[in-house]
Amino acid sequence: MESIIERKEIVIHEYFNMWLTNDFEHLEDLMTIDCTYQDSSGKCFLSLAEIEKWIEEKKQKRRILSWDVKKIWPTMDNTFFVLWNFTSVEKTACNFDGISIIQFDRQGMITSIREYKSNSEHEFPYHY
């Protein structure tokens, strides 16, 4: 039997997989209608309807090559931190690391996603 944390981790993987398959048919099964989303580019959406409109726009312009979840850290208050690497092609190819802060309600639905990005290439100037 799955734990509550395991069920939410499955939802997180389903959400990321939707971007890879370009199939968002069941997005409303994962997110509340008043879900908020802050994209790593800084764009913010204040409802599921706005998120769906943005997704449809992005599907026409961008192809996601990979969005690999590296690690998921659950917290005690229905918040999960998700470390990932993202690769896509829009006008040019891009690759970056990132983290999402994903919050759930008590029913296991996503209420908020906040994404932050970081360069994938890292320097270690003082490591010998």
C-alpha positions in Angstrom: 0.0 0.0 0.0 1.3 3.4 -1.0 2.0 6.1 1.6 0.6 9.6 1.2 4.2 10.8 0.4 4.6 8.1 -2.3 1.2 9.1 -3.9 2.3 12.7 -4.1 5.7 11.7 -5.6 3.8 9.8 -8.3 1.7 12.9 -9.0 5.0 14.9 -9.3 6.4 12.3 -11.8 3.1 12.3 -13.8 3.3 16.1 -14.0 6.8 16.1 -15.3 6.0 13.3 -17.7 3.1 15.4 -19.2 5.7 17.8 -20.4 7.8 15.1 -22.1 4.8 13.5 -23.8 3.0 16.7 -24.6 -0.2 15.1 -23.2 -1.9 17.3 -20.6 -5.3 15.7 -20.9 -5.4 14.8 -17.2 -3.8 18.0 -15.8 -7.1 18.8 -14.0 -6.7 15.5 -12.1 -3.4 16.7 -10.7 -4.0 20.4 -10.0 -6.6 22.4 -8.2 -8.6 25.0 -10.3 -7.0 27.8 -8.3 -3.5 26.4 -8.6 -0.7 29.0 -9.0 2.4 28.5 -11.1 5.6 30.5 -11.2 7.7 29.5 -14.2 11.5 29.6 -13.9 11.4 32.4 -16.5 9.4 34.6 -14.1 6.0 34.2 -15.7 3.2 33.7 -13.2 -0.2 32.1 -13.6 -3.0 32.3 -11.1 -5.4 29.5 -12.1 -5.5 26.2 -13.8 -7.2 28.0 -16.8 -4.2 30.3 -17.1 -1.8 27.5 -16.8 -3.6 25.5 -19.5 -3.6 28.5 -21.8 0.2 28.9 -21.3 0.9 25.2 -21.8 -1.0 25.2 -25.1 1.1 28.2 -26.2 4.4 26.6 -25.2 3.5 23.3 -26.9 3.4 25.2 -30.2 6.8 26.8 -29.7 9.0 24.5 -27.7 10.0 20.9 -27.8 11.2 19.4 -24.5 14.0 16.8 -25.0 14.3 15.9 -21.3 13.1 16.9 -17.9 14.9 14.5 -15.5 13.9 14.5 -11.9 17.1 13.9 -9.9 15.8 14.0 -6.3 12.5 14.7 -4.4 12.5 15.9 -0.8 9.2 15.9 1.0 8.6 18.1 4.0 6.1 17.8 6.9 3.7 20.5 5.5 2.6 19.0 2.1 5.5 20.8 0.3 8.0 18.9 -1.9 11.3 20.2 -3.2 12.2 18.6 -6.6 15.7 18.9 -8.1 15.8 18.4 -11.9 17.6 19.0 -15.2 15.8 20.4 -18.2 16.7 20.4 -21.9 14.5 21.9 -24.6 14.6 23.4 -28.1 12.7 26.6 -28.9 14.6 29.0 -31.1 17.8 27.5 -29.8 18.6 24.6 -27.5 18.9 25.2 -23.8 19.8 23.2 -20.8 19.7 24.1 -17.1 19.3 22.7 -13.7 16.4 23.7 -11.5 14.3 23.1 -8.5 10.6 23.2 -8.1 8.7 23.9 -4.8 5.5 22.0 -5.2 2.7 22.3 -2.6 -0.3 20.0 -2.2 -3.7 20.2 -0.5 -4.9 17.5 1.8 -6.6 15.6 -1.1 -3.2 15.2 -2.8 -3.8 17.9 -5.5 -1.1 20.4 -6.5 -2.0 23.9 -5.3 1.3 25.7 -6.2 4.4 25.2 -8.3 7.4 27.6 -8.1 10.4 26.9 -10.3 13.9 28.3 -10.1 16.7 27.6 -12.5 20.5 27.5 -12.4 23.2 27.1 -15.0 24.0 23.5 -15.7 27.7 24.2 -16.0 29.3 24.8 -12.6 32.8 26.0 -11.7 34.8 25.0 -8.7 37.5 27.7 -8.5 38.9 26.7 -5.1 38.7 22.9 -5.5 42.1 21.4 -6.4 
